[in-house]
Amino acid sequence: MLKILYLAPEHYTGALGLFIRAHEQMGNESRLVTLFRSRSGYSEDICLDLPLVGPKPRLLALRRLTYQTHGEQGAYTPLVGCPPTWRPANLAERLFFPARDAIWTPKIYRAIERYHLLDFDIYHLESGLGFFRDGRIIRRLKAMGKKIVCSYHGTDLRQRGVISQIDAISDLNLTCELDLMSMHPRMNYLFLPIDTSQFVPRKHQGKVRRIGHAPTNRYFKGSDTIIQVCRELEEEHGIELVLIENRTHQEALRLKRNCDIFVDQISNLGGWGYGMNSLESLSMGIPTCTNMVPQYEEFLPDHPFINVDGQNLKDRLVQLIHDPELREEKGREGRKWVERRHNIKVVIKELYGYYRRLGWLEERAGEKSIP
């Protein structure tokens, strides 16, 4: 039996919970440690509730003063290097992280002892982060013969870069963001997982009533244009824009289920293509619009998205509004595609394929599969 620990700043998409349940269904032990509580209401396992981390208003103000890579709109200056590597931007940042690590030290070491956190076989580090910014615990684990996996999701590489002490000893690097594949010479792709069995596909009959949009950052999604277009469609076609912001995950899902069409993004400033928002709408059988760059079109030629940008968004939405057969077709196609590419049963097999190629399962033949 393998023992697998996930360490994350926050349980932010629900994917980690899916991975943990999948590991357990395959006969292994898995747990999740988070530094602060989920803003979206995802379940917690071992939450350390650490200070000086997360989206607290005073801390965000401090970041604006110290993190020089952030712009006024939440944009960033692209980092150089392959991989880009984090370095303190200024004196304030050089002083902040050692001071924070010192404050965290007693609570972290108590949790390590209480939950036996050094006794696992494989450590998955979300965003390539350890317990401390200097990677001291991860370096200790590596010296003990443990396996280290770093998973990157976008802003971690685009805005921060790898933590050099951890990157140097990582055995496996994973991402579900296609643009990150070119940002690290040892990066591997793994599809973002979702449990499609939790969603009931909807039928598309009659008139469109609601178009949904759920931005986590309006600037990165191109939301101003999306909102403007949907306001025009409200006047011209009688639809309702359902703007899903600052909601718990359960509230967001409830609102999304009642949408006839979903628009993810028309900009690629914060990342290419799509994420969990789109996977949820596709799993619900909702035709989903997003901007797919040529690289994604080539990587996923079978994708079900309606490809949109700021110029054609309105025309594509009008076409969907007036064509229920097209909505039904794209909804059915989207659901099947997510089942084929992103279902947790498929993704966990791909992850175990990486384990096997690295020799981590050579003496553990016959692991269970997810029922």
HELIX and SHEET records of a PDB file:
HELIX    1   1 ALA A   15  GLN A   25  1                                  11    
HELIX    2   2 PRO A   57  THR A   66  1                                  10    
HELIX    3   3 LEU A   91  TYR A  115  1                                  25    
HELIX    4   4 ARG A  136  ALA A  143  1                                   8    
HELIX    5   5 THR A  155  THR A  155  1                                   1    
HELIX    6   6 ASP A  156  ARG A  160  3                                   5    
HELIX    7   7 SER A  164  ASP A  167  1                                   4    
HELIX    8   8 LEU A  178  SER A  182  5                                   5    
HELIX    9   9 THR A  196  GLN A  198  5                                   3    
HELIX   10  10 ARG A  218  LYS A  221  1                                   4    
HELIX   11  11 SER A  223  HIS A  237  1                                  15    
HELIX   12  12 HIS A  249  ARG A  257  1                                   9    
HELIX   13  13 MET A  276  SER A  283  1                                   8    
HELIX   14  14 PRO A  294  PHE A  299  1                                   6    
HELIX   15  15 LEU A  313  ILE A  321  1                                   9    
HELIX   16  16 PRO A  324  ARG A  341  1                                  18    
HELIX   17  17 ILE A  344  ARG A  357  1                                  14    
SHEET    1   A 7 ILE A  46  CYS A  47  0                                        
SHEET    2   A 7 GLU A  29  THR A  34  1                                        
SHEET    3   A 7 LYS A   3  ALA A   8  1                                        
SHEET    4   A 7 ILE A 122  GLU A 126  1                                        
SHEET    5   A 7 LYS A 147  TYR A 152  1                                        
SHEET    6   A 7 LEU A 172  THR A 175  1                                        
SHEET    7   A 7 MET A 187  TYR A 189  1                                        
SHEET    1   B 5 GLU A 240  LEU A 243  0                                        
SHEET    2   B 5 ARG A 210  HIS A 213  1                                        
SHEET    3   B 5 ILE A 261  VAL A 263  1                                        
SHEET    4   B 5 THR A 288  THR A 290  1                                        
SHEET    5   B 5 ILE A 306  ASN A 307  1                                        
END                                                                             
